[in-house]
Amino acid sequence: MSEPLPEGYVEDAPQVYEGGTWPGEPIRVQDVTERRTPELVSTMTWQIPVSGVGQPVQLLQRTERRFKAKITINSLTGGGAVVFSQLIDRVQLTPPQGTTYSPTVFPFNLPDWESVQPLYAIVISPGTAATISVQDERFL
């Protein structure tokens, strides 16, 4: 049961703010409760170097239209680990800081990346390299 309307309030009347109607532009609102499918998908496979030997690789760019990204570690030689972070400064540290995965079974699927933030990766020893595939799903 709904609350009664305040006295003098007319539901369909335009809102008046101190002497006039507000002339602002409407604000775009995205309904996140509605399930939509992505309209664009890009795929890429990356060779990730070892920390100290190569630079971190940017797997995902920052975008506000990302639905989700599916990340798979296809191979990891030498028994090392892969470190992921949304800040490049963290994976350039010695030792790199971030979320670390050391899978033993391949392909290894990471949880879906449902963020607008970028994503960087680097391998830590004793590994020698990793191959990572990314499927980035976006809206138009």
Secondary structure, DSSP 8 states (H G I E B T S, - for coil): ------TT--TTS---BTTB-----------TTS----SEEEEEEEEE-BBTTB--EEEE---TTEEEEEEEEEEEETT-EEEEES-HHHHTSSS--SEEE--SSSSEE---B--SS-EEEEEETT--EEEEEEEEEE--
